[in-house]
Amino acid sequence: MILARVIGTVVSSTTSTDMDGARYLLLDRSDQYGKTKGDYLVAIDLVGANRDELVMVSETSAARDTLATTNKAVDAIIVGIVDLIDENEKITYKK
């Protein structure tokens, strides 16, 4: 699982995921402080994330292991919105 910041949306009139109404978001991978890395990916949003939120993303085979994505052509899904990161008893990120 990785951390990423939502930086935009991706619109496609044709997809092979067979998931009607799926929402695709453009993400920029980030560190535990919420600082982006300039390393982009597209993920299906399962949790209703908004622009500039820090999210948790599952990739590869783990992305296809949900009720919504089983046997779908999916490589990355957003599975959570981060509220707080506590690293060694120090808050490194807070929403």
Number of C-alpha atoms within 10 A of each C-alpha: 14 13 23 29 28 23 16 14 14 12 11 7 4 7 11 8 13 13 14 7 6 15 17 19 23 20 28 22 22 19 15 17 15 22 15 19 12 10 10 16 14 19 25 23 20 15 13 11 19 16 13 14 17 31 25 17 23 19 15 12 12 16 23 19 14 12 7 12 20 13 13 15 14 22 17 22 26 27 20 17 19 18 11 14 16 11 11 7 7 8 12 14 17 12 10
